[in-house]
């Protein structure tokens, strides 16, 4: 149960965020079109929820290995060179995530003013931007998790399995 919750954490969060921001936008459209009334906070909150959705979705995509990669150039290289390039690509991606975790953490917790407020909702922007360090930390952890599975020999999720798993998740 706990393992399933951890493995699908981003999936559950994304589902909630998707329902939340689409519901808010739907209510805003109904209010505007049928009642000629605009809900002032709806669009801003939907944008913030969508941004959070995208960041959690990026972490989920790492977990199920659904990020697109360009790999046509590997056809023309020897197997050992391909293996080295793949390792270098994984290390570069991990370094990128760690660096952006550091930058976003520093920005949110050291450089950002607590008194910056969102325009219509009025909450501190620190809470909105908190998604950046959270997401880059999650992406780093998921990246490590996926690569440890590859190294240990346990099958990582293949392309066909990704499509099948995504189809099952959507139903």
PABAFI-448880 format. One line per field, with one value per residue: x, y, z of N, C-alpha, C in turn; residue number from 0. Coordinates in Angstrom, 1 decimal, padded with zeros to 4 digits. Layout:
<doros>
n_xx <- X, ...
n_yy <- Y, ...
n_zz <- Z, ...
ca_xx <- X, ...
ca_yy <- Y, ...
ca_zz <- Z, ...
c_xx <- X, ...
c_yy <- Y, ...
c_zz <- Z, ...
senu <- NUM, ...
</doros>
This chain:
<doros>
n_xx <- 000.8, 001.8, 004.1, 002.9, 001.6, 003.8, 005.0, 003.1, 002.7, 003.0, 001.2, -001.3, -001.4, -001.3, -003.7, -005.6, -004.9, -005.5, -008.2, -009.0, -008.1, -009.4, -012.1, -012.3, -011.9, -014.1, -016.3, -015.8, -016.2, -018.9, -020.1, -019.4, -020.5, -023.3, -024.2, -023.1, -021.0, -017.9, -015.5, -013.1, -010.7, -010.4, -009.0, -006.3, -005.8, -006.2, -004.2, -001.9, -002.4, -002.2, 000.5, 001.7, 000.7, 002.0, 004.7, 004.6, 003.8, 006.0, 007.8, 006.4, 006.5, 009.3, 009.4, 007.8, 009.3, 008.7, 009.6, 010.6, 013.3, 016.1, 017.5, 018.4, 021.0, 022.5, 022.4, 024.5, 026.8, 029.3, 028.4, 029.6, 030.3, 027.8, 026.7, 028.4, 027.7, 025.0, 025.1, 026.5, 024.6, 022.5, 023.8, 024.3, 021.7, 020.9, 022.6, 021.7, 019.1, 019.7, 021.2, 019.3, 017.5, 019.0, 019.2, 016.5, 015.7, 017.4, 016.4, 013.7, 013.8, 015.8, 016.1, 013.7, 011.1, 009.0, 006.8, 005.8, 003.0, 000.3, -001.7, -004.6, -005.4, -004.0, -002.2, 001.0, 003.7, 005.7, 004.7, 003.6, 005.8, 007.1, 006.8, 008.9, 011.5, 010.4, 009.5, 011.9, 013.5, 011.9, 012.0, 014.7, 015.0, 013.3, 014.6, 017.0, 015.9, 014.8, 017.1, 018.6, 017.1, 017.5, 020.3, 020.4, 019.4, 016.7, 013.9, 013.4, 010.7, 009.5, 009.0, 006.6, 005.3, 005.0, 003.1, 001.0, 000.7, 000.1, -002.3, -003.9, -003.9, -005.4, -008.0
n_yy <- -001.2, 001.3, 001.4, 001.5, 004.0, 005.7, 005.2, 006.1, 008.8, 011.3, 010.9, 010.8, 013.4, 014.9, 014.2, 015.3, 018.0, 018.5, 018.0, 020.1, 022.6, 022.5, 022.4, 024.8, 026.6, 025.8, 026.5, 029.3, 029.9, 029.2, 031.0, 033.4, 033.3, 032.5, 034.0, 036.5, 037.3, 037.6, 035.7, 036.8, 035.6, 033.2, 032.7, 033.3, 031.5, 029.1, 029.1, 028.9, 026.4, 024.9, 025.2, 023.9, 021.4, 020.8, 020.7, 018.6, 016.6, 016.4, 015.1, 012.7, 011.8, 011.2, 009.1, 007.0, 006.8, 008.4, 010.6, 012.2, 011.3, 011.9, 009.7, 008.7, 009.0, 007.1, 004.8, 004.8, 004.4, 002.5, -000.1, 000.2, 002.8, 004.0, 003.2, 004.6, 007.2, 007.2, 006.9, 009.3, 011.2, 010.6, 011.3, 014.0, 014.9, 014.4, 016.1, 018.5, 018.6, 018.6, 021.0, 022.9, 022.4, 023.3, 026.1, 026.9, 026.4, 028.1, 030.6, 030.6, 030.3, 032.0, 034.3, 035.3, 037.6, 037.5, 039.0, 039.4, 039.2, 037.5, 038.7, 038.7, 036.6, 037.0, 035.5, 034.6, 034.8, 033.1, 030.6, 029.8, 029.6, 027.6, 025.2, 024.8, 024.0, 021.7, 020.1, 019.8, 018.4, 016.1, 015.2, 014.6, 012.6, 010.6, 010.2, 009.1, 006.8, 005.4, 004.9, 003.4, 001.1, 000.3, -000.2, -002.3, -004.3, -005.0, -004.8, -001.8, 000.4, -000.3, 001.1, 000.0, -000.9, 001.5, 002.8, 001.0, 001.1, 003.8, 003.9, 002.3, 003.9, 006.0, 005.1
n_zz <- 000.0, 000.9, -000.7, -003.2, -003.0, -002.8, -005.2, -007.0, -006.3, -007.6, -009.7, -008.3, -007.3, -009.6, -010.8, -009.0, -009.2, -011.9, -012.0, -010.2, -011.5, -014.0, -013.2, -011.9, -014.0, -015.6, -014.0, -014.0, -016.7, -017.0, -015.1, -016.3, -018.9, -018.5, -016.4, -016.6, -015.0, -013.6, -012.0, -009.9, -008.9, -010.2, -012.7, -012.2, -010.1, -011.5, -013.3, -011.7, -010.5, -012.8, -013.5, -011.3, -011.8, -014.2, -013.4, -011.5, -013.3, -014.9, -013.2, -012.8, -015.4, -015.6, -013.8, -015.1, -017.4, -019.7, -021.0, -024.0, -026.1, -028.1, -030.2, -032.6, -033.5, -032.3, -033.8, -035.6, -034.2, -032.4, -030.0, -027.4, -027.3, -027.5, -025.1, -023.3, -024.0, -023.3, -020.5, -019.9, -020.7, -018.9, -016.5, -017.0, -017.1, -014.5, -013.1, -014.1, -013.0, -010.2, -010.0, -010.7, -008.7, -006.5, -007.3, -007.4, -004.7, -003.3, -004.4, -003.5, -000.7, 000.2, -001.3, -002.1, -001.3, 001.5, 001.4, -001.1, -003.0, -004.6, -007.3, -007.4, -005.7, -003.4, -001.8, -000.5, -002.8, -002.4, -001.7, -004.1, -005.8, -004.5, -005.7, -007.4, -006.1, -004.9, -007.1, -008.6, -006.8, -006.5, -009.2, -009.4, -007.4, -008.6, -011.0, -010.1, -008.9, -011.2, -012.7, -010.9, -010.9, -013.5, -013.4, -011.5, -012.8, -012.8, -014.8, -016.3, -017.1, -020.3, -023.6, -024.8, -022.5, -021.2, -022.7, -022.4, -019.6, -019.3, -020.6, -019.0, -016.7, -017.5, -017.7
ca_xx <- 000.0, 002.7, 004.9, 002.0, 001.4, 005.0, 005.3, 002.1, 002.5, 002.8, 000.0, -002.4, -001.3, -001.7, -005.2, -006.2, -004.7, -006.2, -009.7, -009.1, -008.0, -010.5, -013.3, -012.3, -012.1, -015.5, -017.1, -015.6, -016.9, -020.4, -020.4, -019.2, -021.5, -024.7, -024.6, -022.4, -020.3, -016.5, -014.9, -011.8, -009.6, -010.4, -008.0, -005.0, -005.6, -006.1, -002.8, -001.0, -002.6, -001.7, 001.9, 002.0, 000.4, 003.1, 005.9, 004.4, 003.7, 007.4, 008.3, 005.7, 007.1, 010.5, 009.1, 007.4, 010.2, 007.9, 010.2, 011.1, 014.7, 016.6, 018.5, 018.7, 022.5, 023.1, 022.4, 025.7, 027.9, 029.4, 027.6, 030.3, 030.2, 026.4, 026.6, 029.0, 026.9, 023.8, 025.5, 026.8, 023.3, 021.9, 024.6, 024.0, 020.3, 020.8, 023.3, 020.8, 018.0, 020.3, 021.5, 018.0, 017.0, 019.8, 018.9, 015.1, 015.7, 018.0, 015.5, 012.5, 014.1, 016.8, 016.1, 012.3, 010.5, 007.8, 005.6, 005.3, 001.7, -000.3, -002.5, -006.0, -005.7, -003.4, -001.3, 002.4, 004.2, 006.6, 004.0, 003.4, 007.1, 007.6, 006.7, 010.1, 012.4, 009.8, 009.5, 013.3, 013.9, 011.2, 012.6, 016.0, 014.8, 012.7, 015.7, 017.9, 015.1, 014.7, 018.5, 019.0, 016.4, 018.3, 021.6, 020.3, 018.9, 015.3, 013.5, 012.7, 009.5, 009.8, 008.1, 005.3, 004.8, 004.6, 001.9, 000.0, 000.5, -000.6, -003.7, -004.6, -004.1, -006.5, -009.3
ca_yy <- 000.0, 002.5, 001.4, 002.0, 005.4, 006.4, 005.0, 006.9, 010.0, 012.4, 010.6, 011.2, 014.9, 015.4, 014.0, 016.3, 019.3, 018.5, 018.2, 021.4, 023.7, 022.4, 022.7, 026.3, 027.2, 025.5, 027.4, 030.6, 030.0, 029.2, 032.3, 034.5, 033.2, 032.5, 035.0, 037.8, 037.6, 037.1, 035.3, 037.4, 034.8, 031.9, 032.5, 033.3, 030.2, 028.0, 029.2, 028.4, 025.0, 024.3, 025.2, 022.9, 020.2, 020.5, 020.3, 017.2, 015.8, 016.1, 014.1, 011.5, 011.3, 010.5, 007.8, 006.0, 006.9, 008.8, 011.7, 011.9, 011.4, 011.8, 008.6, 008.2, 009.0, 005.9, 003.7, 004.9, 004.3, 001.2, -000.3, 000.7, 004.3, 004.3, 003.0, 005.7, 008.4, 007.1, 007.2, 010.7, 011.9, 010.5, 012.1, 015.4, 015.2, 014.4, 017.3, 019.6, 018.6, 019.0, 022.4, 023.7, 022.3, 024.3, 027.5, 027.2, 026.4, 029.4, 031.6, 030.6, 030.4, 033.0, 035.6, 035.8, 038.4, 036.9, 040.0, 039.4, 038.6, 037.3, 039.9, 038.6, 035.7, 037.6, 034.7, 034.9, 034.1, 032.1, 029.4, 029.5, 029.2, 026.4, 024.0, 024.6, 023.1, 020.4, 019.4, 019.4, 017.3, 014.9, 014.7, 014.0, 011.3, 009.7, 009.9, 008.1, 005.5, 004.7, 004.5, 002.3, -000.1, -000.1, -000.8, -003.5, -005.4, -005.0, -004.1, -000.5, 000.3, -000.1, 001.9, -000.6, -001.0, 002.8, 003.1, 000.2, 001.6, 005.1, 003.6, 001.8, 005.0, 007.0, 004.5
ca_zz <- 000.0, 001.0, -001.9, -004.3, -002.8, -003.1, -006.7, -007.8, -005.6, -008.6, -010.4, -007.5, -007.2, -011.0, -011.0, -008.2, -009.8, -013.2, -011.6, -009.6, -012.4, -015.0, -012.5, -011.7, -015.3, -016.0, -013.2, -014.5, -018.0, -016.7, -014.5, -017.3, -020.1, -018.2, -015.4, -016.9, -013.8, -013.6, -010.7, -010.1, -008.5, -010.9, -013.7, -011.6, -009.4, -012.5, -013.9, -010.7, -010.4, -014.0, -013.4, -010.4, -012.6, -015.2, -012.7, -011.0, -014.4, -015.4, -012.3, -013.2, -016.7, -015.3, -013.1, -016.1, -018.5, -020.8, -021.7, -025.4, -026.3, -029.5, -030.2, -033.9, -033.8, -031.8, -034.9, -036.3, -033.3, -031.8, -028.8, -026.2, -027.4, -027.2, -023.6, -022.6, -024.3, -022.5, -019.1, -019.8, -020.8, -017.6, -015.5, -017.3, -016.7, -013.0, -012.7, -014.4, -011.9, -008.9, -010.1, -010.7, -007.3, -005.7, -007.7, -007.0, -003.3, -003.0, -004.7, -002.7, 000.7, 000.6, -002.1, -002.3, -000.3, 002.0, 001.2, -002.5, -003.0, -005.9, -007.6, -007.0, -004.6, -002.2, -001.0, -000.7, -004.0, -001.9, -001.7, -005.5, -006.3, -003.8, -006.5, -008.1, -005.4, -004.7, -008.3, -009.0, -005.9, -006.9, -010.5, -009.1, -006.8, -009.6, -011.9, -009.4, -008.8, -012.5, -013.1, -010.0, -011.4, -014.7, -013.0, -010.7, -013.7, -012.8, -016.0, -016.3, -017.9, -021.7, -024.4, -024.9, -021.2, -020.8, -023.4, -021.8, -018.3, -019.4, -021.0, -017.8, -015.8, -018.0, -017.5
c_xx <- 000.9, 003.6, 004.1, 001.8, 002.6, 005.3, 004.3, 001.8, 002.1, 001.5, -001.2, -002.5, -001.8, -003.2, -006.0, -006.1, -005.4, -007.7, -009.9, -009.1, -009.0, -011.8, -013.4, -012.6, -013.6, -016.5, -017.0, -016.3, -018.4, -020.8, -020.4, -020.3, -022.9, -025.1, -023.9, -021.6, -018.9, -016.0, -013.4, -010.6, -009.4, -009.3, -006.6, -004.8, -005.5, -004.7, -001.8, -001.1, -002.1, -000.2, 002.4, 001.8, 001.5, 004.4, 005.8, 004.4, 005.1, 008.1, 007.7, 006.3, 008.4, 010.3, 008.6, 008.2, 009.5, 008.5, 010.8, 012.6, 015.1, 017.7, 018.8, 020.2, 023.1, 023.2, 023.8, 027.0, 028.0, 028.7, 028.3, 030.2, 028.8, 026.2, 027.2, 028.2, 025.6, 024.0, 025.8, 025.5, 022.5, 022.5, 024.3, 022.6, 020.2, 021.5, 022.4, 019.7, 018.6, 020.7, 020.3, 017.3, 017.7, 019.3, 017.5, 015.0, 016.3, 017.1, 014.4, 012.8, 015.0, 016.6, 014.7, 011.8, 009.2, 006.6, 005.2, 004.0, 001.2, -001.4, -003.9, -006.3, -005.1, -002.6, 000.1, 002.9, 005.2, 006.0, 003.8, 004.7, 007.7, 007.6, 008.1, 011.1, 011.7, 009.9, 010.9, 013.8, 013.2, 011.7, 013.9, 015.9, 014.2, 013.8, 016.6, 017.2, 015.1, 016.1, 019.0, 018.3, 017.1, 019.6, 021.5, 019.8, 017.4, 014.8, 012.8, 011.5, 009.8, 008.7, 006.7, 004.6, 004.3, 003.3, 000.8, -000.3, -000.3, -002.1, -004.5, -004.9, -005.2, -007.8, -009.7
c_yy <- 001.3, 002.6, 001.9, 003.5, 006.2, 006.3, 005.9, 008.3, 011.2, 012.2, 011.1, 012.8, 015.5, 015.3, 015.0, 017.7, 019.5, 018.8, 019.6, 022.5, 023.6, 022.7, 024.2, 027.0, 027.0, 026.4, 028.8, 030.9, 030.1, 030.5, 033.4, 034.5, 033.2, 033.6, 036.4, 038.2, 036.9, 036.8, 035.8, 036.5, 033.6, 031.7, 032.4, 031.9, 029.1, 028.0, 028.6, 026.9, 024.3, 024.2, 024.1, 021.5, 019.8, 020.1, 018.9, 016.2, 015.4, 015.1, 012.8, 010.9, 010.6, 009.1, 006.7, 006.1, 007.3, 010.1, 011.3, 012.1, 011.2, 010.7, 008.0, 008.1, 007.8, 004.7, 003.7, 004.7, 002.9, 001.1, 000.3, 002.2, 004.7, 004.2, 004.2, 007.0, 008.4, 007.4, 008.7, 011.6, 011.8, 011.3, 013.6, 015.8, 015.3, 015.7, 018.5, 019.7, 019.1, 020.5, 023.3, 023.5, 023.3, 025.7, 027.8, 027.3, 027.7, 030.6, 031.7, 030.9, 031.5, 034.3, 036.2, 036.5, 037.7, 037.8, 040.1, 038.6, 038.5, 038.4, 039.7, 037.6, 036.3, 036.7, 035.0, 034.1, 033.0, 030.7, 028.9, 028.9, 028.0, 025.2, 023.7, 023.7, 021.7, 019.5, 018.9, 018.3, 016.0, 014.3, 014.0, 012.7, 010.2, 009.3, 008.9, 006.7, 004.7, 004.2, 003.4, 001.0, -000.6, -000.8, -002.1, -004.6, -005.6, -004.3, -002.8, -000.6, 000.6, 000.7, 001.3, -000.7, 000.4, 003.1, 002.3, 000.7, 003.0, 004.9, 003.1, 002.9, 005.9, 006.4, 004.3
c_zz <- 000.0, -000.2, -003.1, -004.2, -003.2, -004.6, -007.5, -007.2, -006.6, -009.4, -009.6, -007.5, -008.5, -011.2, -010.2, -008.8, -011.1, -012.9, -011.1, -010.6, -013.5, -014.4, -012.3, -013.0, -015.8, -015.3, -013.7, -015.8, -017.8, -016.1, -015.5, -018.4, -019.6, -017.2, -015.5, -015.7, -013.9, -012.2, -010.7, -009.8, -009.4, -011.9, -013.2, -010.9, -010.4, -013.1, -012.9, -010.5, -011.6, -014.0, -012.4, -011.1, -013.5, -014.5, -012.1, -012.1, -015.0, -014.5, -012.6, -014.5, -016.5, -014.7, -014.1, -017.4, -019.8, -021.5, -023.1, -025.4, -027.7, -029.5, -031.5, -034.2, -033.2, -032.8, -035.6, -035.5, -032.8, -030.4, -027.5, -026.2, -027.0, -025.7, -022.8, -022.8, -023.4, -021.0, -019.0, -019.9, -019.5, -016.5, -015.7, -016.9, -015.2, -012.5, -012.9, -013.3, -010.6, -008.9, -010.0, -009.3, -006.4, -006.0, -007.2, -005.4, -002.8, -003.2, -003.8, -001.3, 001.1, -000.1, -002.2, -001.1, 000.2, 001.7, -000.2, -002.5, -004.4, -006.1, -007.0, -005.8, -003.3, -001.3, -001.4, -002.0, -003.6, -002.0, -003.2, -006.1, -005.6, -004.6, -007.2, -007.4, -005.1, -005.9, -008.7, -008.1, -006.2, -008.2, -010.2, -008.4, -007.7, -010.6, -011.3, -009.3, -010.1, -012.9, -012.2, -010.4, -012.7, -014.4, -012.3, -011.6, -013.7, -014.0, -015.7, -017.2, -019.4, -022.4, -024.5, -023.6, -020.8, -021.5, -022.7, -020.4, -018.3, -019.8, -019.8, -016.9, -016.2, -017.9, -016.1
senu <- 0, 1, 2, 3, 4, 5, 6, 7, 8, 9, 10, 11, 12, 13, 14, 15, 16, 17, 18, 19, 20, 21, 22, 23, 24, 25, 26, 27, 28, 29, 30, 31, 32, 33, 34, 35, 36, 37, 38, 39, 40, 41, 42, 43, 44, 45, 46, 47, 48, 49, 50, 51, 52, 53, 54, 55, 56, 57, 58, 59, 60, 61, 62, 63, 64, 65, 66, 67, 68, 69, 70, 71, 72, 73, 74, 75, 76, 77, 78, 79, 80, 81, 82, 83, 84, 85, 86, 87, 88, 89, 90, 91, 92, 93, 94, 95, 96, 97, 98, 99, 100, 101, 102, 103, 104, 105, 106, 107, 108, 109, 110, 111, 112, 113, 114, 115, 116, 117, 118, 119, 120, 121, 122, 123, 124, 125, 126, 127, 128, 129, 130, 131, 132, 133, 134, 135, 136, 137, 138, 139, 140, 141, 142, 143, 144, 145, 146, 147, 148, 149, 150, 151, 152, 153, 154, 155, 156, 157, 158, 159, 160, 161, 162, 163, 164, 165, 166, 167, 168, 169, 170
</doros>
